[in-house]
Amino acid sequence: MGNILDISCGDCKYNNEYFIGVGEFFRERNLKSAAIVSRVAGIDKYKIIIENSFVQVFRCFRCNCLYNKMDICYKVKGSQPVNFGILYRCNKCNEPLYPLFSDSIHCSKHISYQNMKCSDPERNDYELYYYEKVLRDIPCYKCGNRKLYLRAWGVFD
């Protein structure tokens, strides 16, 4: 289960839909995650152990573009027991991308809620408030104004 965020700008016509969380929509996420790690990090996919993976919104701090990517935590067989994460790069300026919603409510919490099939309305309201609060501080990548907001809120399985 995951959330669908419709992020729009109040000044320009920027509008895009983003997914955050896990669900049936990304059913084979561990296989996809291993393929992503193999392609991005250059590691043989049979040596990759996926610890955690979920869909997250990423941001480029240079040009403020937003992307939907898999946030993947993995280990490598036969090496030290250290967790690694994927470092994505912006398609426009080649700068590193960072998860947009990484503090306070983290997607790994969302995964544990998904396993319990929790539909607590208070938690959902708080998540919506948290996402809106984070978006207030981010400039739109098209016009540069800080007028990003959530226009729609949905759930995917």
VENWODA-V313690 format. One record per pair of residues at least 24 apart in sequence whose C-alpha atoms are under 6 Angstrom apart, sorted by the first residue. I is the first residue (numbers start at 1). J is the second residue. D is the distance in Angstrom with one decimal. If there is no record, write none. Layout:
BEGIN
i->I j->J d->D
i->I j->J d->D
END
This chain:
BEGIN
i->1 j->114 d->5.7
i->1 j->156 d->5.7
i->1 j->157 d->4.4
i->2 j->155 d->5.6
i->2 j->156 d->5.3
i->3 j->154 d->5.7
i->3 j->155 d->4.4
i->4 j->153 d->5.9
i->4 j->154 d->4.7
i->4 j->155 d->5.6
i->5 j->153 d->5.4
i->6 j->150 d->5.5
i->6 j->151 d->5.6
i->6 j->152 d->5.1
i->7 j->149 d->5.7
i->7 j->150 d->4.9
i->8 j->148 d->5.5
i->8 j->149 d->5.5
i->9 j->147 d->5.3
i->9 j->148 d->4.4
i->10 j->147 d->5.1
i->20 j->55 d->5.0
i->20 j->56 d->4.8
i->21 j->54 d->5.4
i->21 j->55 d->5.2
i->22 j->54 d->5.3
i->23 j->157 d->4.8
i->24 j->157 d->5.1
i->25 j->157 d->6.0
i->47 j->76 d->5.5
i->47 j->77 d->5.0
i->48 j->76 d->4.9
i->49 j->74 d->5.5
i->49 j->75 d->5.1
i->49 j->76 d->6.0
i->50 j->74 d->4.4
i->57 j->99 d->5.9
i->57 j->100 d->5.6
i->58 j->97 d->5.8
i->58 j->98 d->5.2
i->58 j->99 d->4.3
i->58 j->100 d->5.1
i->59 j->97 d->5.3
i->59 j->98 d->5.4
i->59 j->100 d->5.8
i->60 j->97 d->4.8
i->64 j->141 d->4.8
i->65 j->141 d->5.4
END
